[in-house]
Amino acid sequence: MTGLLSVAGSTPSEGFELKSCRFDGGSSSYLRKVFSTSADRRTWTYSLWAKPCRFSGTNQAILYAGSDEFEVYFYSTKLKVYTKAAVILETTAVYRDPSSWYHIVLAVDTTQGTAADRVKLYINGDQVTAFGTANYPAQNLEWDVGHSVQHNIASWDTDDEFYDGYLAEVYMINGSQLTPAYFGETNAATNRWQPIEPSKIKPTVTFGMNGFYLPFSNDALATSFTDSAEGIIITPNSTTHTDTTIKKIGTASAQFAP
């Protein structure tokens, strides 16, 4: 059994247990969802924690949506935001520590009058402002995020650019351009950026139509990834089950065969 390898513990939190999900890029593992109706395509926020396990070779997509090929991906050790029209953002900073978790927030509002305010990228609580490439979208442009098209997590499309690493605490907020302070905070004792407990986040955000949260809990992995806030189901790319005997982290593992 290969593919989506593990779930449980080992996320950058203190005081509560979070779950993470291990994707094996070599086994073409990813998650997908096709929404039945279209939502706000101009204003939205993705927040997630990523721990990549590979830093060379092909692109590794974290997020993907639709025919305009909107994609957020690791390109070697840099992070890129892309559509088929152009590279939107490419960081000059590199992210190559295999022991580190990176909190990535992409906050979009193309209705903004100032071009640089239309797409904001944050890493570990800080806004990224140094880019090798920056091509901000036209005002009021609609991308396919939130549209009634296929959305992938950990894959560019159904057969390419698979992510190899861990993901945790995946939020998609439709209709709001949020800051990292909604999802993370600085630990006063360690001065490290860490996730906020989900039960504290959910009352402060409005998920909107097609918004979701992926808890990666063991019970959700039995058949699907179900958003505990809005009831949206995200489908794994294969048959998935939990396994307490073949475990990689914590108390159980999720396994599926490609």
C-alpha positions as CSV (number, residue, x, y, z in Angstrom):
1,M,0.0,0.0,0.0
2,T,1.4,3.4,-1.0
3,G,0.3,6.9,-1.4
4,L,-1.1,8.9,1.4
5,L,1.1,7.6,4.2
6,S,0.3,8.9,7.6
7,V,-1.8,11.0,9.9
8,A,-1.4,12.1,13.5
9,G,0.7,14.3,15.7
10,S,4.1,15.9,14.8
11,T,2.7,19.3,13.8
12,P,4.1,22.6,15.1
13,S,1.7,23.1,18.0
14,E,1.9,23.3,21.8
15,G,-0.8,22.5,24.2
16,F,-3.1,20.6,21.9
17,E,-2.7,17.8,19.3
18,L,-3.0,18.6,15.6
19,K,-3.0,16.0,12.8
20,S,-0.9,16.0,9.7
21,C,-1.1,14.2,6.4
22,R,1.8,12.6,4.6
23,F,1.8,12.7,0.8
24,D,4.0,10.4,-1.2
25,G,4.8,12.2,-4.5
26,G,6.1,9.1,-6.1
27,S,2.7,7.3,-5.6
28,S,0.6,10.1,-7.2
29,S,-1.3,10.9,-4.0
30,Y,-3.5,13.9,-3.8
31,L,-6.9,15.2,-2.8
32,R,-9.6,16.6,-5.1
33,K,-12.9,18.4,-5.0
34,V,-15.3,19.6,-7.8
35,F,-17.7,22.1,-6.3
36,S,-21.3,22.0,-7.5
37,T,-21.8,25.8,-7.6
38,S,-19.5,28.7,-8.1
39,A,-18.6,31.0,-5.2
40,D,-16.6,34.3,-4.8
41,R,-13.6,34.0,-7.2
42,R,-12.1,37.4,-6.4
43,T,-11.7,37.2,-2.7
44,W,-10.4,34.2,-0.7
45,T,-7.7,32.9,1.6
46,Y,-5.8,29.7,1.8
47,S,-4.0,28.8,5.0
48,L,-2.0,25.6,5.6
49,W,1.1,24.2,7.2
50,A,3.6,22.4,4.9
51,K,6.7,20.4,5.6
52,P,8.2,19.4,2.3
53,C,10.4,16.3,2.1
54,R,12.0,16.9,-1.3
55,F,13.8,20.0,-2.5
56,S,14.8,19.1,-6.1
57,G,13.4,17.7,-9.3
58,T,10.0,18.6,-10.6
59,N,7.6,21.2,-9.3
60,Q,5.6,20.2,-6.3
61,A,2.0,21.6,-6.3
62,I,0.3,22.4,-3.0
63,L,-2.8,23.9,-4.4
64,Y,-4.4,23.8,-7.9
65,A,-7.7,25.0,-9.4
66,G,-9.4,24.7,-12.7
67,S,-8.8,25.6,-16.4
68,D,-6.8,28.7,-15.7
69,E,-4.3,26.4,-14.0
70,F,-4.1,28.4,-10.8
71,E,-1.3,26.8,-8.8
72,V,0.8,27.3,-5.6
73,Y,3.9,25.1,-5.7
74,F,7.4,24.6,-4.5
75,Y,9.9,25.1,-7.3
76,S,13.1,23.6,-6.0
77,T,13.4,25.5,-2.7
78,K,11.3,28.6,-3.7
79,L,7.6,29.1,-3.6
80,K,5.6,30.2,-6.7
81,V,2.1,31.3,-7.4
82,Y,1.2,30.6,-11.0
83,T,-1.5,30.7,-13.7
84,K,-1.2,29.7,-17.3
85,A,-1.3,33.4,-18.1
86,A,1.9,34.2,-16.1
87,V,3.9,33.5,-12.9
88,I,2.2,35.7,-10.4
89,L,4.7,35.5,-7.6
90,E,8.1,33.8,-7.1
91,T,9.9,34.2,-3.8
92,T,13.6,35.1,-3.6
93,A,13.8,33.5,-0.2
94,V,14.4,29.7,-0.2
95,Y,12.7,27.1,2.0
96,R,14.9,24.1,2.3
97,D,15.0,23.0,5.9
98,P,13.6,19.4,6.0
99,S,12.9,19.6,9.7
100,S,10.8,22.8,9.5
101,W,7.2,23.5,9.1
102,Y,6.2,26.5,7.0
103,H,2.9,28.2,7.6
104,I,1.7,29.5,4.2
105,V,-1.1,32.0,3.8
106,L,-2.2,33.2,0.4
107,A,-4.7,36.0,0.7
108,V,-6.4,37.3,-2.4
109,D,-8.7,40.2,-3.1
110,T,-8.6,41.3,-6.7
111,T,-11.1,44.1,-6.0
112,Q,-8.4,46.1,-4.3
113,G,-7.3,49.3,-6.0
114,T,-3.6,48.9,-5.2
115,A,-2.1,46.0,-7.3
116,A,0.2,44.7,-4.6
117,D,-2.7,44.4,-2.2
118,R,-4.6,42.0,-4.5
119,V,-2.3,39.0,-3.7
120,K,-0.6,38.7,-0.4
121,L,1.7,35.9,0.6
122,Y,2.8,35.2,4.2
123,I,5.3,32.7,5.5
124,N,5.3,31.9,9.2
125,G,3.4,35.0,10.1
126,D,5.4,37.5,8.1
127,Q,4.3,39.0,4.8
128,V,6.7,38.2,1.9
129,T,7.6,41.4,0.0
130,A,10.8,40.3,-1.8
131,F,10.0,38.6,-5.1
132,G,12.1,37.6,-8.0
133,T,8.9,37.8,-10.1
134,A,5.7,39.8,-9.3
135,N,2.9,40.1,-11.8
136,Y,-0.2,41.2,-9.9
137,P,-3.6,40.5,-11.5
138,A,-5.9,43.1,-13.1
139,Q,-8.5,44.6,-10.8
140,N,-11.6,42.4,-10.4
141,L,-10.0,39.4,-12.2
142,E,-11.7,36.1,-11.4
143,W,-9.5,33.1,-11.0
144,D,-10.9,29.5,-10.7
145,V,-10.4,29.2,-7.0
146,G,-13.9,28.7,-5.6
147,H,-15.3,28.1,-9.0
148,S,-17.3,24.9,-9.9
149,V,-14.2,23.2,-11.3
150,Q,-11.7,20.6,-9.9
151,H,-9.6,21.8,-7.0
152,N,-6.6,19.7,-6.0
153,I,-4.4,19.6,-2.9
154,A,-0.9,18.2,-3.4
155,S,-1.1,17.9,-7.2
156,W,-1.1,20.2,-10.2
157,D,-3.5,18.1,-12.1
158,T,-4.5,14.4,-12.1
159,D,-1.1,13.2,-13.4
160,D,1.7,15.7,-12.6
161,E,3.7,17.7,-10.1
162,F,2.7,15.8,-7.0
163,Y,3.7,17.2,-3.6
164,D,6.1,15.1,-1.5
165,G,5.7,16.0,2.2
166,Y,3.4,16.8,5.0
167,L,0.4,19.1,5.1
168,A,-1.6,20.2,8.2
169,E,-4.5,22.5,9.2
170,V,-5.7,23.3,5.7
171,Y,-8.3,26.1,5.5
172,M,-10.0,27.6,2.5
173,I,-11.9,30.8,3.3
174,N,-14.2,32.1,0.6
175,G,-15.2,35.8,0.5
176,S,-12.5,37.2,2.9
177,Q,-8.8,38.2,2.5
178,L,-7.4,37.3,5.9
179,T,-4.1,37.7,7.7
180,P,-2.0,35.0,9.3
181,A,-3.2,36.2,12.8
182,Y,-6.5,34.4,12.2
183,F,-4.6,31.0,12.0
184,G,-1.4,31.4,14.0
185,E,0.3,33.1,16.9
186,T,3.7,33.6,18.5
187,N,4.4,31.4,21.5
188,A,5.3,33.7,24.3
189,A,7.7,31.2,25.9
190,T,9.6,30.1,22.7
191,N,9.0,33.0,20.4
192,R,8.0,30.6,17.7
193,W,5.1,30.9,15.3
194,Q,2.5,28.1,15.9
195,P,-1.0,27.2,14.9
196,I,-4.1,28.4,16.8
197,E,-6.4,25.6,18.0
198,P,-9.2,25.1,15.4
199,S,-11.9,25.5,18.0
200,K,-10.6,29.1,18.5
201,I,-10.3,29.8,14.8
202,K,-13.8,28.8,13.6
203,P,-15.8,31.3,15.6
204,T,-13.7,34.1,14.1
205,V,-13.9,33.3,10.4
206,T,-16.7,32.9,7.9
207,F,-16.0,30.0,5.6
208,G,-18.3,31.2,2.9
209,M,-19.7,29.1,0.0
210,N,-17.1,26.4,-0.9
211,G,-14.9,27.2,2.1
212,F,-13.6,24.2,4.0
213,Y,-11.3,23.0,6.8
214,L,-9.4,19.7,6.7
215,P,-8.7,18.3,10.2
216,F,-7.0,15.1,8.9
217,S,-8.4,13.2,11.8
218,N,-8.3,9.4,11.9
219,D,-12.1,9.0,11.7
220,A,-12.4,11.3,8.7
221,L,-9.7,9.3,6.8
222,A,-11.8,6.2,6.9
223,T,-13.7,7.2,3.7
224,S,-13.1,10.9,3.0
225,F,-11.8,14.2,4.3
226,T,-14.8,16.0,5.7
227,D,-14.7,19.6,6.7
228,S,-15.9,19.7,10.2
229,A,-17.2,23.2,9.9
230,E,-19.1,23.3,6.6
231,G,-19.7,19.6,5.6
232,I,-17.7,19.7,2.4
233,I,-16.1,16.4,1.4
234,I,-12.6,16.3,-0.2
235,T,-11.9,13.0,-2.0
236,P,-8.6,11.2,-1.9
237,N,-7.1,9.9,-5.1
238,S,-7.6,6.2,-4.3
239,T,-9.1,4.0,-1.7
240,T,-8.2,5.2,1.7
241,H,-8.3,3.6,5.2
242,T,-6.6,4.1,8.5
243,D,-4.2,1.5,9.8
244,T,-3.0,1.3,13.4
245,T,-0.5,-1.5,12.8
246,I,1.4,0.1,9.8
247,K,2.0,3.5,11.3
248,K,4.4,6.3,10.4
249,I,3.5,8.9,13.0
250,G,1.4,8.8,16.1
251,T,-1.3,6.3,16.6
252,A,-2.5,5.5,13.1
253,S,-1.7,5.8,9.5
254,A,-3.8,6.5,6.4
255,Q,-3.1,4.1,3.5
256,F,-4.3,3.9,0.0
257,A,-3.4,2.1,-3.2
258,P,-2.9,4.0,-6.4
